[in-house]
Amino acid sequence: MLRALSTPSRDLVRRVLPWAISAIALGYVFGYAIDWKAIPEVTAKANLPLFIAITIVDKLLFFLVWGLIQALAIRRFVEPVSIREVLSVKGGTELIRTVNNSLADAAFFYGVSQMVSGRLAAVVAVAGIPFGCHFGVLLLQATVGLLLLEG
């Protein structure tokens, strides 16, 4: 019965449609929605060295705090692994994240599961703790942000 539902044309649509939607969205954003002529004028008024410095500090702090929370959760609930090892795996996967988020998450889970004797289910369960905390913080930020908006 499953084969009857899966036809070559349906498979083609499932594979091509997401790419087509992405291409159309990117074309709209970068081809129409952005005023490319205004960007040099706006950036000329900005303090770019300060912006870049703040961005670097933000990324480093976010990486260290997020990695530390994940390492502590793994140490507490799975196995006493070295925080340096978890941060090393996290650092490597952040390089992969520049190419693909999903692949980076999979690489992190795989790398940490290798440190804890291959218990991937335990790593996924424990890694959900920081993700849950992150979701809670984002929800709180959005709620406070909504309260600050007019109307």
FIPA-423520 format. One line per 2 residues: their letters; for each residue x, z, y of N, C-alpha, C. Coordinates in steps of 0.001 Angstrom, whole numbers. Layout:
<nodes>
a) X/Z/Y/X/Z/Y/X/Z/Y; ...
</nodes>
This chain:
<nodes>
ml) 821/0/-1188/0/0/0/863/0/1249; 2012/702/1208/2884/747/2362/3441/-630/2680
ra) 3729/-1396/1649/4268/-2735/1884/3246/-3636/2566; 1983/-3409/2277/946/-4222/2912/879/-3959/4413
ls) 1201/-2729/4827/1169/-2392/6250/2411/-2866/6985; 3499/-3053/6274/4754/-3439/6889/4976/-4934/6708
tp) 4740/-5670/7743/4946/-7115/7700/6177/-7462/8522; 6772/-8627/8274/7953/-9011/9052/7679/-9069/10555
sr) 6497/-9532/10945/6208/-9606/12383/6058/-8211/12992; 5464/-7281/12227/5319/-5905/12719/6695/-5243/12833
dl) 7571/-5485/11852/8921/-4944/11915/9681/-5499/13115; 9511/-6788/13382/10168/-7407/14523/9687/-6787/15825
vr) 8380/-6558/15939/7826/-5942/17143/8369/-4526/17311; 8443/-3769/16223/8963/-2396/16290/10428/-2362/16726
rv) 11168/-3376/16377/12586/-3402/16752/12807/-3972/18137; 12037/-4951/18517/12269/-5650/19780/11541/-4990/20954
lp) 10364/-4436/20726/9561/-3890/21817/10278/-2799/22612; 10911/-1802/21989/11613/-802/22805/12723/-1402/23668
wa) 13450/-2363/23108/14510/-3005/23883/13920/-3804/25041; 12813/-4484/24800/12176/-5265/25856/11669/-4366/26978
is) 11041/-3251/26602/10554/-2308/27613/11727/-1753/28417; 12813/-1400/27754/13994/-882/28452/14573/-1924/29398
ai) 14664/-3158/28936/15215/-4225/29780/14347/-4456/31004; 13044/-4440/30836/12130/-4621/31970/12259/-3457/32941
al) 12320/-2220/32413/12449/-1044/33277/13769/-1070/34044; 14859/-1406/33360/16154/-1491/34036/16161/-2604/35077
gy) 15572/-3727/34730/15471/-4823/35689/14695/-4423/36933; 13607/-3692/36752/12813/-3231/37891/13602/-2250/38750
vf) 14203/-1256/38103/14907/-212/38858/16104/-789/39599; 16967/-1526/38878/18186/-2004/39501/18007/-3316/40271
gy) 16962/-4053/39990/16763/-5315/40679/15796/-5250/41847; 14878/-4301/41818/13834/-4281/42839/13736/-2935/43566
ai) 13722/-1846/42837/13408/-546/43427/14546/21/44276; 15784/-297/43974/16920/251/44723/17246/-658/45899
dw) 17377/-52/47055/17792/-780/48252/19320/-766/48299; 19935/-1783/47726/21379/-1808/47576/22107/-1874/48917
ka) 21470/-2438/49939/22114/-2551/51247/22209/-1206/51956; 21320/-269/51620/21326/1042/52270/22349/1992/51658
ip) 22824/1711/50462/23733/2636/49777/25050/2835/50535; 25733/1786/51001/26978/2034/51751/26744/2856/53029
ev) 25643/2626/53692/25330/3373/54919/25093/4854/54619; 24372/5125/53570/24075/6509/53200/25330/7218/52698
ta) 26126/6558/51883/27333/7201/51358/28396/7377/52431; 28379/6554/53474/29335/6721/54569/29092/8042/55296
ka) 27855/8504/55316/27511/9760/55985/27738/10976/55097; 27916/10758/53799/28049/11867/52855/29489/12360/52790
nl) 29646/13622/52415/30960/14205/52184/31274/14017/50689; 31782/12839/50353/31991/12490/48949/32999/13385/48234
pl) 34121/13758/48856/35027/14665/48121/34356/15994/47760; 33570/16545/48657/32861/17788/48356/31829/17570/47259
fi) 31105/16460/47333/30105/16146/46312/30753/15995/44940; 31871/15295/44884/32571/15091/43611/33099/16427/43081
ai) 33650/17254/43960/34160/18561/43533/33040/19439/42984; 31902/19464/43661/30763/20262/43194/30258/19733/41859
ti) 30226/18429/41705/29775/17829/40454/30707/18199/39299; 32011/18160/39535/32975/18508/38492/32838/19973/38103
vd) 32740/20852/39097/32579/22282/38807/31281/22524/38043; 30202/21855/38456/28918/21998/37769/29018/21575/36318
kl) 29634/20446/36058/29756/19954/34685/30629/20880/33838; 31725/21368/34395/32596/22272/33645/31892/23589/33319
lf) 31213/24163/34304/30502/25420/34061/29374/25224/33054; 28637/24131/33195/27550/23857/32258/28099/23719/30844
fl) 29198/22982/30694/29816/22800/29378/30262/24139/28798; 30960/24944/29596/31473/26215/29093/30354/27183/28727
vw) 29358/27303/29582/28262/28235/29303/27457/27771/28097; 27107/26494/28062/26327/25952/26948/27093/26079/25640
gl) 28384/25722/25669/29200/25841/24456/29370/27281/24014; 29530/28189/24973/29673/29599/24629/28391/30153/24002
iq) 27253/29781/24572/25973/30237/24007/25809/29710/22586; 26120/28441/22379/26001/27879/21039/26989/28548/20075
al) 28219/28773/20528/29209/29416/19661/28782/30836/19300; 28285/31572/20277/27851/32943/20006/26651/32977/19063
ai) 25731/32029/19233/24575/31976/18333/25022/31653/16907; 25949/30728/16769/26444/30377/15432/27205/31556/14820
rr) 28040/32215/15630/28784/33382/15123/27847/34501/14705; 26789/34690/15453/25881/35815/15190/24993/35555/13980
fv) 24482/34329/13851/23449/34073/12854/23889/33248/11647; 25029/32577/11711/25438/31727/10593/26720/32234/9948
ep) 27812/32147/10706/29117/32497/10143/30071/32803/11297; 30976/33747/11124/31905/34094/12212/32972/33014/12420
vs) 32614/31971/13151/33551/30889/13440/34270/31190/14758; 35356/30519/14980/36126/30679/16212/35389/30004/17367
ir) 35309/30700/18480/34672/30112/19670/35457/28889/20119; 36788/28938/20006/37611/27787/20388/37287/26562/19542
ev) 37030/26766/18260/36697/25632/17393/35363/25013/17808; 34391/25852/18090/33085/25328/18512/33224/24590/19841
ls) 33995/25157/20785/34195/24473/22068/34961/23165/21888; 35875/23119/20927/36599/21875/20654/35659/20798/20135
vk) 34804/21184/19189/33821/20224/18672/32890/19797/19800; 32468/20760/20609/31570/20458/21733/32242/19495/22715
gg) 33534/19723/22992/34261/18830/23901/34344/17410/23369; 34632/17287/22074/34687/15955/21475/33346/15245/21517
te) 32292/16022/21274/30974/15381/21275/30523/15027/22684; 31033/15735/23688/30695/15358/25066/31308/14011/25428
li) 32454/13708/24851/33020/12363/25048/32110/11307/24430; 31578/11610/23258/30658/10681/22602/29372/10550/23426
rt) 28975/11631/24103/27738/11622/24898/27771/10582/26017; 28962/10207/26475/29040/9174/27507/28538/7831/26989
vn) 28522/7687/25659/28045/6451/25050/26617/6598/24538; 26329/7731/23851/25024/7873/23214/24701/9352/23007
ns) 23589/9821/23578/23183/11225/23456/22871/11615/22017; 22107/10814/21333/21708/11149/19968/22903/11223/19041
la) 23818/10294/19185/25024/10295/18365/25863/11537/18657; 25921/11952/19924/26686/13150/20287/26064/14398/19666
da) 24747/14503/19698/24090/15654/19075/24344/15681/17575; 24252/14518/16954/24508/14438/15510/25961/14803/15204
af) 26890/14351/16024/28299/14665/15808/28555/16162/15974; 27879/16796/16934/28038/18242/17116/27530/18988/15888
fy) 26329/18629/15449/25775/19297/14273/26662/19084/13049; 27145/17872/12877/27999/17581/11728/29320/18361/11826
gv) 29935/18350/13008/31201/19045/13185/31090/20535/12937; 30043/21146/13472/29867/22585/13273/29492/22873/11827
sq) 28707/22008/11210/28340/22246/9805/29573/22211/8909; 30583/21434/9295/31827/21415/8525/32573/22741/8651
mv) 32410/23411/9789/33056/24714/9980/32370/25828/9200; 31093/25640/8896/30330/26706/8237/29940/26301/6820
sg) 30835/25687/6131/30662/25339/4714/29516/24376/4462; 29250/23474/5392/28263/22434/5175/26807/22857/5235
rl) 26519/24017/5791/25127/24480/5871/24484/23921/7138; 24154/22636/7104/23610/21944/8268/22275/22533/8706
aa) 21438/22933/7766/20136/23496/8119/20299/24763/8955; 21279/25595/8620/21519/26820/9389/22015/26490/10794
vv) 22869/25487/10897/23395/25101/12211/22283/24554/13087; 21444/23697/12523/20330/23138/13300/19390/24244/13751
av) 19099/25191/12872/18209/26298/13233/18799/27142/14349; 20079/27466/14253/20712/28303/15262/20928/27543/16563
ag) 21261/26256/16487/21452/25474/17707/20148/25335/18471; 19042/25547/17805/17751/25512/18500/17574/26651/19482
ip) 18316/27749/19289/18215/28888/20209/18633/28481/21628; 19837/27903/21826/20191/27480/23188/19260/26396/23729
fg) 18802/25492/22856/17880/24457/23325/16571/25082/23789; 16088/26070/23058/14877/26780/23459/15062/27512/24777
ch) 16220/28153/24932/16519/28828/26208/16574/27817/27348; 17194/26679/27090/17292/25634/28116/15905/25135/28508
fg) 15050/24938/27525/13683/24508/27808/12960/25554/28664; 13140/26827/28320/12506/27897/29092/12977/27928/30531
vl) 14285/27752/30732/14825/27739/32098/14285/26540/32876; 14249/25377/32246/13722/24193/32927/12246/24358/33261
ll) 11496/24957/32361/10076/25212/32615/9907/26170/33793; 10722/27203/33843/10687/28157/34953/11049/27468/36267
qa) 12083/26636/36244/12486/25910/37449/11372/24986/37934; 10743/24288/37013/9655/23386/37392/8480/24166/37958
tv) 8176/25315/37364/7061/26126/37842/7342/26626/39251; 8546/27129/39487/8908/27604/40823/8906/26429/41802
gl) 9421/25290/41359/9428/24102/42223/8025/23674/42621; 7100/23736/41682/5707/23375/42000/5097/24338/43012
ll) 5444/25601/42920/4921/26579/43868/5454/26343/45280; 6632/25740/45385/7223/25495/46680/6714/24209/47353
le) 6047/23364/46599/5541/22112/47158/4226/22340/47904; 4040/21551/48926/2768/21616/49653/1707/20874/48848
g) 487/21388/48920/-638/20730/48245/-566/20915/46782
</nodes>
